[in-house]
Amino acid sequence: MKPITLQEAQEQVDSWIKTYGVRYFKELTNMTILMEEVGELARVMARTYGEQSCKESDQRHNLADEMADVLWVLLCLANQTGVDLTDAFQKNMEKKTKRDKDRHKNNSKLNENE
């Protein structure tokens, strides 16, 4: 499978919504769905990397699929609100680099052995 850009992902989601989804859910509904999907991702993380044990119902969830669900809804919200995620991500990386270029290197908590 060929890698895609954020712009292509936004376009694919938009096309899918228009073809199969009838229309986007309202923004507030999608925000709520995003929180639900993040919760499902958190559940998988807690059971895979944390101390919680898995229940039988947890077996059907997989980390990559839960991350993709979060990304899907985020792409929907970006499309609905006119956010170009490529531009937003690039600007966010520049902001973080300018603000944090030395911050984490100088954080003694990050340099401690676990």
C-alpha positions in Angstrom: 0.0 0.0 0.0 1.3 3.4 -1.0 1.9 5.9 1.8 -0.5 8.9 1.8 -0.2 12.5 2.9 -2.4 14.1 5.5 -4.0 16.1 2.6 -4.8 12.8 0.8 -6.2 11.3 4.0 -8.4 14.3 4.5 -9.6 14.0 0.8 -10.2 10.2 1.2 -12.3 10.7 4.3 -14.3 13.5 2.6 -14.9 11.3 -0.4 -16.0 8.3 1.8 -18.4 10.5 3.8 -20.0 11.9 0.6 -20.2 8.4 -0.9 -21.2 6.2 2.0 -21.8 8.4 5.0 -24.6 10.7 3.6 -23.1 13.7 5.5 -20.7 14.5 8.3 -22.1 14.3 11.9 -22.3 17.7 13.5 -19.0 19.0 14.9 -20.0 18.5 18.5 -21.2 14.9 17.8 -17.8 14.2 16.1 -16.0 15.8 19.1 -17.8 13.4 21.4 -17.1 10.5 19.1 -13.4 11.5 19.1 -13.4 11.3 22.9 -15.0 7.9 22.8 -12.4 6.6 20.3 -9.6 8.0 22.5 -11.1 6.1 25.4 -11.0 2.9 23.4 -7.4 3.6 22.5 -6.6 4.2 26.2 -8.2 0.9 27.2 -6.0 -1.0 24.7 -2.9 0.9 26.0 -3.8 0.2 29.6 -4.2 -3.5 29.0 -1.3 -3.9 26.7 1.3 -1.7 28.4 -0.2 -1.0 31.8 -1.1 -3.2 34.7 -4.7 -3.9 33.8 -5.4 -7.5 32.6 -7.4 -8.2 29.5 -11.0 -9.3 29.6 -12.4 -11.6 26.9 -14.2 -8.6 25.3 -10.8 -6.8 24.9 -9.5 -9.4 22.5 -11.3 -7.9 19.5 -9.6 -4.5 20.0 -6.2 -3.8 18.4 -3.9 -0.9 18.9 -3.4 0.1 15.2 -7.2 0.0 14.5 -8.0 2.1 17.6 -5.3 4.7 16.5 -6.8 4.7 13.0 -10.3 5.3 14.5 -9.0 8.4 16.4 -7.3 9.6 13.2 -10.5 9.1 11.2 -12.6 11.3 13.5 -9.8 13.9 13.7 -9.7 14.0 9.9 -13.5 14.5 9.9 -13.3 17.4 12.3 -10.5 19.0 10.3 -12.6 18.7 7.1 -15.7 20.1 8.8 -13.9 23.1 10.3 -11.7 24.0 7.3 -8.4 23.0 9.0 -5.6 22.0 6.6 -3.9 19.4 8.8 -0.7 19.5 6.7 -0.2 23.2 7.3 -1.3 22.9 10.9 1.1 20.1 11.6 4.0 21.9 10.0 3.3 25.0 12.0 2.9 23.0 15.2 6.3 21.3 14.6 7.9 24.7 14.1 6.3 26.0 17.3 7.4 23.0 19.3 11.0 23.1 17.9 11.3 26.8 18.7 9.8 26.5 22.2 11.2 23.1 23.2 14.5 22.6 21.3 16.5 22.5 24.6 13.8 22.0 27.2 13.6 18.2 27.1 17.4 17.8 26.7 17.7 19.8 30.0 15.0 17.9 31.8 16.7 15.9 34.5 13.5 13.8 34.9 14.0 12.5 31.3 17.6 11.7 31.8 17.0 9.5 34.9 17.0 5.8 34.6 13.6 4.3 34.9 
